[in-house]
Amino acid sequence: MHIPDGYLSPSTCATLYACSVGGWYTALKRVKRVFFSRAIPLISVFAAFSFVLMMFNLPLPGGTTGHAVGIAIATIVLGPSGSILAISIALAIQALFFGDGGITTLGANCFNMAIVGSLVAHVCYKALAASGDRNPKRQIIAAAIAGYVAINASALFTAIEFGIQPLLFHDAMGTPLYAPYSLKIAVPAMMIGHLTLAGIAEAAITAGMVAFLQKSNPGLLLDKGMGVAAAGQAALGERSLRGLWIATALLMVLTPLGILATGTAWGEWSAAELSGSGGMAQVVPSGLQRLASFWTAPFPRYAPSFIKSEPFGYALSGMFGVGLLFVVYLLFARRKGAQTGRER
């Protein structure tokens, strides 16, 4: 679901960047109203959780792969505004350092997964659980449904963006300039895998995390209209986030399992893979080929060139991404501690 550089036209990228900027601005405004310094540590841990979760590739029908995102659990705890920021941060780190998703298409990826996914998850969960009687089983079921619907909504938007490219952007001969797949190809190809395995994985992870938080930190599930506001009032000290960081660290250690699934996610082939032996297209579209090299990530595909072992390089990449976010968490946690000390 990470759209690479070259698959979307510049005008499509610009439009979706504009939509994402609007979403980021609104989210930041809402988060600032509810104790920004308290929200950032929690946003950091969920960005780290999402980052690691997306490194676990699942084999999908057709020889491709997919992954869960962690959209719904971030939305349930942080509210849609906090989730938009957390998922966007994770996607930005993936694109900048690992080439997982493009820089020109970062706005599109954030719009699809962070904005659309978070809003859909929020509506689903609120409708099924938040207005109910706080029954733990009902919360878990609602969380699973919200996760399933959210990731499939993100996949559908991604498929539509792929599918409209050859319709809107082609040369005089009708040859596509960017993504060469029509809606008739893109929608089934994206949705079959997400309606089955990836959607079920997202549902299971969301339900499992809600069950975990019900026992370990139920205060994070106390919705008061805005998830971050509830979290800010739930004593967000270091101890309250320790369990989440430990869970993320355990997942990080297991990231080499994410490369067991062979194949590339649908629509994430490089220009070389598209044109190579057994590639997905006979001729690489000219616009795609031109934009494909827009950004060269330092550690493409989570494989640092100075590491010979693929599993170790993959795990090291996970440590690097999570480490960046953990530093942010420590900085804001220290700042919050200093402010608390001054108030006393």
C-alpha positions in Angstrom: 0.0 0.0 0.0 3.1 2.3 0.0 2.9 3.9 -3.4 6.5 4.4 -4.8 7.7 7.5 -6.7 6.6 7.4 -10.3 3.3 5.6 -10.0 1.3 8.8 -9.6 1.4 11.9 -11.8 2.8 15.2 -10.4 -0.7 16.7 -10.3 -2.1 13.7 -8.4 0.8 13.9 -6.0 0.3 17.7 -5.5 -3.5 17.3 -4.9 -3.0 14.6 -2.3 -0.2 16.5 -0.6 -2.6 19.5 -0.4 -5.2 17.2 1.2 -2.7 15.7 3.6 -1.3 19.2 4.6 -4.9 20.2 5.5 -5.3 17.0 7.5 -1.9 17.5 9.3 -2.7 21.2 10.1 -6.1 20.3 11.5 -4.7 17.4 13.5 -1.9 19.6 15.0 -4.3 22.3 15.9 -6.6 19.9 17.8 -3.7 18.1 19.5 -2.2 21.4 20.7 -5.5 22.2 22.4 -5.1 19.1 24.6 -1.7 19.3 26.3 0.7 19.0 23.3 3.7 18.1 25.5 1.8 15.2 27.0 0.5 14.0 23.6 3.8 13.8 21.9 5.2 10.9 24.0 2.1 8.8 23.2 2.2 9.8 19.6 5.8 8.7 19.5 5.2 5.2 20.8 2.3 4.6 18.5 4.3 5.9 15.5 7.1 3.4 16.5 4.5 0.6 16.9 3.1 1.3 13.5 6.5 1.5 11.9 7.5 -1.9 13.2 4.2 -3.4 12.4 4.5 -2.5 8.8 7.8 -4.4 8.6 6.0 -7.7 9.0 5.0 -8.8 5.5 2.3 -11.3 5.0 2.0 -13.5 1.9 -1.1 -12.6 -0.1 -2.9 -14.3 -3.1 -1.0 -13.8 -6.4 2.5 -14.0 -4.9 2.5 -10.5 -3.5 2.7 -9.3 0.1 0.9 -7.0 2.5 1.0 -5.9 6.1 -1.0 -4.5 9.0 -0.6 -0.8 9.8 -2.0 -0.3 13.3 -4.4 2.5 12.2 -7.3 1.6 14.4 -5.5 1.0 17.7 -3.7 4.4 17.3 -7.1 6.0 16.6 -8.8 4.4 19.6 -6.1 5.6 22.0 -5.0 8.9 20.4 -8.2 9.9 18.7 -8.2 10.6 14.9 -6.0 13.7 15.2 -3.2 11.9 17.2 -3.5 8.9 14.9 -3.1 11.0 11.8 0.1 12.4 13.2 1.5 9.1 14.5 0.9 7.1 11.2 2.2 10.0 9.1 5.4 10.2 11.1 5.9 6.4 10.7 5.3 6.7 6.9 7.7 9.7 6.6 10.5 7.8 8.3 9.9 4.8 6.0 10.0 6.9 2.9 13.0 9.1 3.8 15.3 6.4 5.2 14.2 3.2 3.7 12.5 4.0 0.4 9.3 2.3 1.5 6.9 4.5 -0.3 8.0 7.5 -2.4 8.8 11.1 -1.4 6.6 12.5 -4.2 3.8 10.1 -3.1 4.2 10.6 0.6 1.2 12.9 0.7 -0.8 10.2 -1.1 0.3 7.5 1.3 -0.4 9.7 4.4 -3.8 10.6 3.0 -4.7 6.9 2.3 -3.4 5.3 5.5 -3.1 8.1 8.1 -6.1 10.4 7.2 -8.7 8.1 5.5 -7.8 5.1 7.7 -7.9 7.1 11.0 -11.2 8.8 10.2 -12.9 5.6 9.1 -11.6 3.8 12.2 -12.8 6.6 14.4 -16.3 6.6 12.9 -16.6 2.7 13.1 -15.3 2.5 16.7 -17.5 5.4 17.9 -20.6 3.8 16.3 -20.0 0.4 17.7 -18.4 0.9 21.1 -17.9 4.5 22.3 -21.6 5.2 22.8 -22.2 1.8 24.4 -22.0 0.5 27.9 -18.2 0.1 28.1 -18.6 -3.6 27.9 -15.0 -5.0 27.4 -16.0 -7.6 24.9 -18.0 -5.1 22.9 -14.9 -2.8 22.8 -12.8 -5.6 21.5 -15.2 -6.6 18.8 -15.7 -3.0 17.8 -11.9 -2.5 17.7 -11.5 -5.5 15.4 -14.2 -4.3 13.0 -12.8 -0.8 13.0 -9.3 -2.1 12.1 -10.7 -4.3 9.4 -12.8 -1.6 7.8 -10.1 1.1 8.1 -7.3 -0.8 6.4 -9.6 -1.8 3.6 -10.8 1.8 3.1 -7.1 2.8 2.8 -6.5 0.0 0.3 -9.5 1.1 -1.8 -8.4 4.7 -2.0 -4.9 3.5 -3.0 -6.4 1.2 -5.7 -8.5 4.1 -7.1 -5.5 6.4 -7.3 -3.6 3.7 -9.2 -6.5 3.0 -11.5 -7.3 6.5 -12.6 -3.7 7.2 -13.8 -3.9 5.5 -17.2 -7.3 7.0 -17.7 -6.2 10.6 -17.0 -2.5 10.5 -17.9 -1.4 9.0 -21.2 0.4 10.0 -24.4 -1.1 10.6 -27.8 -1.1 6.9 -28.5 -2.9 6.1 -25.3 0.2 4.6 -23.5 0.0 5.2 -19.8 2.6 7.7 -18.4 2.5 6.5 -14.8 0.9 3.5 -13.1 -0.2 1.3 -16.1 -3.0 -0.5 -14.3 -6.7 0.3 -15.0 -9.4 0.3 -12.3 -10.5 -3.1 -13.4 -7.0 -4.4 -12.5 -6.0 -2.2 -9.6 -9.2 -2.5 -7.4 -9.4 -6.4 -7.4 -5.6 -6.7 -7.1 -5.5 -4.5 -4.0 -8.7 -5.5 -2.4 -8.5 -9.3 -2.6 -5.4 -9.4 -0.4 -6.7 -6.8 2.1 -10.2 -8.1 2.4 -8.7 -11.5 3.3 -5.3 -11.7 5.1 -4.2 -8.1 5.6 -7.6 -7.0 6.9 -7.9 -10.0 9.3 -4.3 -9.3 10.6 -5.2 -5.6 11.3 -8.4 -6.7 13.0 -6.6 -9.3 15.2 -3.8 -6.9 16.2 -6.3 -4.1 17.0 -8.5 -6.4 19.1 -5.4 -7.9 20.8 -4.0 -4.5 21.7 -7.4 -3.3 23.1 -7.5 -6.5 25.3 -3.9 -5.8 26.4 -4.7 -2.2 27.3 -7.9 -3.2 29.2 -5.7 -5.1 31.6 -2.5 -3.1 31.6 -3.6 0.5 31.2 -7.4 1.0 30.9 -7.1 4.7 31.3 -5.8 4.9 27.7 -9.2 3.6 26.5 -11.3 6.2 28.3 -12.7 8.2 25.4 -13.9 11.7 26.3 -14.6 12.9 22.8 -11.0 13.2 21.9 -8.6 10.3 22.5 -5.6 12.6 23.2 -7.5 14.5 25.8 -8.4 11.3 27.6 -4.9 10.1 27.4 -3.6 13.5 28.7 -5.8 13.1 31.8 -4.8 9.5 32.4 -1.4 10.1 34.1 0.9 9.7 31.1 4.1 9.2 33.0 6.9 6.9 32.0 5.4 3.9 33.8 2.1 4.2 31.9 3.9 4.0 28.5 6.4 1.3 29.6 4.3 -1.6 28.5 3.7 -0.1 25.1 7.4 0.5 24.5 8.2 -3.1 25.7 5.6 -4.5 23.3 7.1 -2.4 20.5 10.6 -3.6 21.4 9.6 -7.2 21.4 8.1 -6.8 17.9 11.3 -5.0 16.8 13.3 -8.1 17.8 11.1 -10.3 15.7 11.2 -8.1 12.6 13.4 -10.6 10.6 10.3 -12.7 10.4 8.9 -10.0 8.1 11.2 -11.0 5.3 10.0 -14.7 5.3 7.2 -13.7 3.0 8.6 -13.6 -0.5 7.5 -11.2 -3.3 6.7 -7.5 -3.4 3.6 -5.8 -2.4 1.2 -5.2 -5.3 2.0 -1.8 -7.0 5.3 -1.4 -5.2 7.6 -2.7 -7.9 10.6 -0.7 -8.9 11.2 0.3 -12.5 13.8 -2.4 -12.9 11.3 -5.0 -11.5 8.6 -3.8 -13.9 10.9 -4.2 -17.0 13.0 -7.1 -15.9 12.7 -10.8 -16.6 9.2 -11.8 -15.6 8.3 -8.1 -14.9 4.8 -6.8 -14.6 4.9 -4.6 -17.6 6.5 -5.0 -21.1 7.5 -1.3 -21.2 8.0 0.9 -18.2 5.9 4.1 -18.6 8.1 7.1 -19.3 6.7 9.3 -16.5 7.1 6.4 -14.0 10.7 5.9 -15.1 11.5 9.6 -14.8 10.2 10.0 -11.3 11.3 6.6 -10.0 14.7 7.9 -9.1 13.5 11.1 -7.5 14.8 10.0 -4.1 17.4 7.5 -3.2 17.0 6.3 0.4 20.1 5.7 2.5 19.0 2.1 3.4 16.7 1.1 0.6 14.3 -1.8 1.4 15.6 -2.0 5.0 18.9 -3.4 3.7 21.9 -1.3 4.7 24.7 -1.9 2.2 27.3 -2.4 4.9 25.4 -5.3 6.4 25.9 -8.7 4.7 23.2 -10.6 6.7 19.8 -9.7 5.4 17.9 -10.7 8.6 20.4 -8.6 10.7 20.2 -5.7 8.3 16.4 -5.8 8.5 16.4 -5.9 12.3 19.0 -3.1 12.4 16.7 -1.0 10.2 13.8 -1.6 12.6 16.1 -0.5 15.6 17.1 2.6 13.7 13.5 3.7 13.0 12.2 2.9 16.5 15.3 4.5 18.0 14.5 7.8 16.3 11.1 7.9 17.7 12.3 6.8 21.2 14.7 9.7 21.3 11.8 12.1 20.5 9.8 10.4 23.4 12.8 10.8 25.8 13.2 14.5 24.9 9.5 15.3 25.5 9.4 13.1 28.6 12.3 15.0 30.1 10.8 18.3 29.1 7.5 17.3 30.8 9.4 16.3 33.9 11.3 19.6 34.0 8.0 21.5 33.7 6.4 19.4 36.5 9.4 20.1 38.7 9.1 23.9 38.1 5.4 23.8 38.9 6.2 22.2 42.3 
